[in-house]
């Protein structure tokens, strides 16, 4: 082996690609996680090696196509991939059980990712307010920040879709000075499953 090859091999062991993202902010399982599930499901059974190459190829192709998809689509596509592998007439029952085990664990992984809270942050801006219309700077700030936070919350709700928004800190608000004022508020939160 050449020195270049050894260096490349050593570096590749330490550099792991970022996991592929799902559209809800979750991630797909990494190669190491998939290998761990397969080892767990195999339980030392050597008969499963007959299907491992095909199963690995199908799972890697699935993972590539599922990147950026909604979890529901990724799960449906995984089911189709597993059915395709299991449809091999020559597959022994123990091997089919192994494939089911890997599939069930990958489905659980996706379920967990689907339920994981997603951090979100949105900024809203108030309408332009006239200082003379308010009794004090505190009053105009209260109204302006309230409007800006309301707009930010609307954006958070839109971003979270069918999940609910949990605010995870105090909104931050700042405004301009002078006779005409606008306020900008940032609200941090998480999109959570009910």
C-alpha positions as CSV (number, residue, x, y, z in Angstrom):
1,X,0.0,0.0,0.0
2,X,1.2,3.5,-0.7
3,X,1.5,6.2,1.9
4,X,-1.1,8.3,0.0
5,X,-3.6,5.4,0.2
6,X,-3.0,4.9,4.0
7,X,-3.4,8.6,4.7
8,X,-6.7,8.6,2.7
9,X,-7.9,5.5,4.5
10,X,-7.1,7.0,8.0
11,X,-8.7,10.3,7.1
12,X,-11.9,8.6,5.8
13,X,-12.3,6.9,9.1
14,X,-12.5,10.2,10.9
15,X,-14.5,12.2,8.4
16,X,-18.2,11.3,8.5
17,X,-20.6,13.0,6.2
18,X,-23.4,15.0,7.8
19,X,-26.6,12.9,8.1
20,X,-29.2,13.5,5.3
21,X,-32.0,15.8,6.4
22,X,-35.7,15.1,6.3
23,X,-38.1,18.0,5.5
24,X,-39.2,18.2,9.1
25,X,-35.7,18.8,10.3
26,X,-35.1,15.2,11.4
27,X,-32.3,13.2,10.0
28,X,-32.0,9.8,8.3
29,X,-30.0,7.1,9.9
30,X,-26.2,7.1,9.2
31,X,-24.3,4.2,7.8
32,X,-23.1,3.3,11.3
33,X,-26.6,3.4,12.7
34,X,-27.9,1.2,9.9
35,X,-25.0,-1.3,10.4
36,X,-25.8,-1.3,14.2
37,X,-29.4,-2.2,13.5
38,X,-28.4,-4.9,11.2
39,X,-26.0,-6.4,13.7
40,X,-28.6,-6.2,16.4
41,X,-31.2,-8.0,14.2
42,X,-28.8,-10.6,12.9
43,X,-28.0,-11.8,16.4
44,X,-25.0,-13.7,15.1
45,X,-27.0,-15.6,12.5
46,X,-24.8,-16.3,9.4
47,X,-27.8,-17.1,7.2
48,X,-28.6,-13.4,6.9
49,X,-25.5,-12.7,4.9
50,X,-27.2,-13.9,1.8
51,X,-29.5,-10.9,1.8
52,X,-27.3,-8.3,3.4
53,X,-25.7,-7.0,0.2
54,X,-29.1,-6.5,-1.5
55,X,-30.6,-5.1,1.6
56,X,-27.7,-2.6,2.1
57,X,-27.9,-1.5,-1.6
58,X,-31.7,-0.9,-1.3
59,X,-31.4,0.9,2.0
60,X,-28.7,3.2,0.7
61,X,-30.7,4.0,-2.4
62,X,-33.8,4.6,-0.2
63,X,-31.8,6.9,2.0
64,X,-30.6,8.9,-0.9
65,X,-34.1,9.3,-2.4
66,X,-35.6,10.1,1.0
67,X,-33.3,13.0,1.7
68,X,-35.4,16.2,1.9
69,X,-38.7,14.2,1.9
70,X,-41.4,14.4,4.6
71,X,-41.1,11.6,7.1
72,X,-44.4,10.0,6.0
73,X,-43.0,9.7,2.4
74,X,-39.7,8.3,3.7
75,X,-41.6,5.7,5.7
76,X,-43.8,4.7,2.8
77,X,-40.8,4.4,0.5
78,X,-38.9,2.3,3.1
79,X,-41.9,0.0,3.3
80,X,-41.8,-0.5,-0.5
81,X,-38.0,-1.1,-0.4
82,X,-38.4,-3.8,2.3
83,X,-41.3,-5.4,0.4
84,X,-39.0,-5.5,-2.7
85,X,-36.3,-7.3,-0.8
86,X,-38.7,-9.7,0.9
87,X,-40.4,-10.6,-2.4
88,X,-37.4,-12.8,-3.4
89,X,-38.9,-16.3,-3.5
90,X,-35.7,-18.0,-2.5
91,X,-35.5,-16.1,0.8
92,X,-35.5,-18.3,3.9
93,X,-38.0,-17.4,6.7
94,X,-35.3,-16.6,9.1
95,X,-33.9,-14.1,6.6
96,X,-37.3,-12.6,6.1
97,X,-37.5,-12.2,9.9
98,X,-34.2,-10.4,9.8
99,X,-35.3,-8.1,7.1
100,X,-38.5,-7.3,9.1
101,X,-36.4,-6.6,12.2
102,X,-34.2,-4.1,10.3
103,X,-37.3,-2.5,8.7
104,X,-39.1,-2.2,12.1
105,X,-36.1,-0.6,13.7
106,X,-35.7,1.9,10.8
107,X,-39.4,2.7,11.1
108,X,-39.0,3.4,14.8
109,X,-36.0,5.6,14.0
110,X,-38.1,7.6,11.6
111,X,-41.0,7.8,14.1
112,X,-38.6,9.2,16.7
113,X,-37.2,11.8,14.2
114,X,-40.8,12.8,13.3
115,X,-41.7,13.5,17.0
116,X,-38.4,15.4,17.7
117,X,-39.1,19.1,18.3
118,X,-37.7,21.4,15.6
119,X,-36.2,24.7,16.7
120,X,-37.5,27.7,14.8
121,X,-37.0,31.4,15.0
122,X,-39.0,34.1,13.2
123,X,-39.0,37.9,13.1
124,X,-42.0,40.2,12.8
125,X,-42.3,43.9,12.3
126,X,-44.9,46.3,13.5
127,X,-46.8,48.9,11.4
128,X,-45.3,52.4,11.5
129,X,-46.6,54.0,14.7
130,X,-46.8,57.8,15.4
131,X,-45.3,58.7,18.7
132,X,-47.8,61.5,19.3
133,X,-50.7,59.0,19.3
134,X,-49.4,57.4,22.6
135,X,-49.1,58.8,26.1
136,X,-45.6,57.6,26.7
137,X,-42.6,55.8,25.1
138,X,-43.5,52.8,27.2
139,X,-47.0,52.7,25.7
140,X,-45.8,52.9,22.1
141,X,-43.2,50.3,22.8
142,X,-45.8,48.0,24.3
143,X,-48.1,48.3,21.3
144,X,-45.3,48.1,18.7
145,X,-43.6,45.1,20.3
146,X,-46.9,43.4,20.7
147,X,-47.7,43.8,17.0
148,X,-44.2,42.6,16.0
149,X,-44.4,39.6,18.2
150,X,-47.9,38.8,16.8
151,X,-46.5,38.8,13.3
152,X,-43.6,36.6,14.3
153,X,-45.9,34.1,16.0
154,X,-48.0,34.0,12.8
155,X,-44.9,33.1,10.8
156,X,-43.9,30.4,13.4
157,X,-47.4,28.8,13.2
158,X,-47.2,28.8,9.5
159,X,-43.7,27.2,9.6
160,X,-44.8,24.5,12.1
161,X,-47.8,23.5,10.0
162,X,-49.8,20.8,11.9
163,X,-47.4,20.9,14.9
164,X,-47.9,23.4,17.7
165,X,-45.5,26.2,18.6
166,X,-43.8,26.2,22.0
167,X,-42.1,29.5,22.7
168,X,-38.6,28.7,24.2
169,X,-37.5,32.1,25.5
170,X,-38.4,35.7,25.9
171,X,-39.1,37.5,22.6
172,X,-36.6,40.1,21.8
173,X,-37.9,43.5,20.6
174,X,-36.2,46.7,19.4
175,X,-37.6,49.8,17.8
176,X,-36.7,53.0,16.2
177,X,-36.8,56.5,17.8
178,X,-38.4,59.7,16.7
179,X,-41.9,60.7,15.6
180,X,-42.5,57.6,13.4
181,X,-41.5,54.3,14.9
182,X,-41.4,50.7,13.9
183,X,-40.6,47.7,16.1
184,X,-39.0,44.4,15.3
185,X,-39.4,41.3,17.4
186,X,-37.8,37.9,17.2
187,X,-39.5,34.9,18.7
188,X,-37.7,31.6,19.3
189,X,-39.6,28.4,19.6
190,X,-39.9,24.7,18.8
191,X,-42.4,23.0,16.5
192,X,-43.7,20.1,18.6
193,X,-46.0,17.1,17.9
194,X,-49.1,17.1,20.0
